[in-house]
Amino acid sequence: MYKRILTIQDISCVGQCSLTVALPILSAAGLETAILPSAVLSNHTGGFSGWTFTDLTEDMPKIRERWEQEKITFSAVYTGYLGSAKQIDYVKDIVKSRLTDGGKFIVDSAMADNGKLYPGFDGGFVEAMKKLVFSADIILPNITEAALLTDTEYKETYDQSYTNELTDKLLQNGAKTIVLTGVAYSPDTTGVLIVENGVRQCYQHRKIAGSCHGTGDVYASAFVGALENDFSAFEAAKIAAEFTVKSIENTQGDKSHWYGVKFETAIPYYINALKLS
């Protein structure tokens, strides 16, 4: 079945993140990929000295209305970075109206990392995000986001009992399938903890030193692409992790490419992993 998927997040015209990552990766996964941009930026905000910003919040309901009139629907909706609680409300309307029966709603909560909210977000945004997250079929929070979503103390160093606590609380609040990202039980490893149909599975791989912009978007997009190719959440999480690692490896050593990862160079690997070639 040829599937049409909708992804809702911002466009950073330069910087290899958000929609400029999601669109090519989901397309490479063999999915017709529709987009709903929440904002347009000249470049992302990490490391550049300045940027332009055009807010498209009020265009979102207008676009939904046109889709309703054209009877356009989607087999999955995947959300990334959303800029305000108002955008979250609009997303809920779109999912309710345009997601087909049996379609998947996937949320990357994209609001915090390393124990802190991203600039511009506050407690009110977290409360709005909770409503979106706990209405989704699959969620992809990192450790910080899971702590915020469950009103749990954030820990920089932790063990399995802590991640089990986080996932238990997410389930108690209504989460269905959980992909907890950035799970690092030791300094030299990282990975994901997947909770699907009540079963926990952890996939760990070596941690590459340093940080890279946009890897969360690369991971989430690759995960959704694999999931919509009928892989289980665990297998999709594993494929996405290895694709992200390869993207980072292909970028190492190029000091001029500090603003993102060369995920394009790893797309053949991703297509092969999906068994599409």
Number of C-alpha atoms within 10 A of each C-alpha: 5 9 13 18 24 24 24 24 25 26 27 23 15 13 24 24 25 27 26 18 24 28 19 17 27 23 15 20 25 18 20 15 21 16 17 19 21 24 19 18 17 15 21 25 15 13 11 10 7 11 11 11 14 12 13 15 18 12 14 18 16 11 13 20 13 11 15 14 9 9 10 14 20 21 18 23 27 23 24 24 21 23 20 18 17 13 20 19 15 17 22 14 14 20 21 12 17 20 19 15 11 8 17 21 21 23 26 23 22 21 24 19 14 13 15 13 18 12 8 9 15 12 10 10 18 20 13 16 24 18 16 21 24 19 18 22 16 23 26 27 26 23 25 22 28 25 21 23 22 18 11 15 13 18 13 10 10 13 12 13 8 16 19 14 14 24 24 15 18 22 17 12 16 15 20 19 22 26 26 23 23 19 20 23 15 12 10 11 14 18 21 23 25 24 23 16 9 12 8 14 13 16 15 16 15 13 15 14 9 7 10 17 18 20 22 21 23 26 27 31 27 31 27 28 27 26 21 23 19 12 16 13 22 22 16 24 29 23 22 24 25 19 24 25 19 19 23 20 15 16 18 16 9 8 8 7 13 15 20 21 27 18 25 16 13 19 19 15 17 26 18 11 16 21 10 12 9
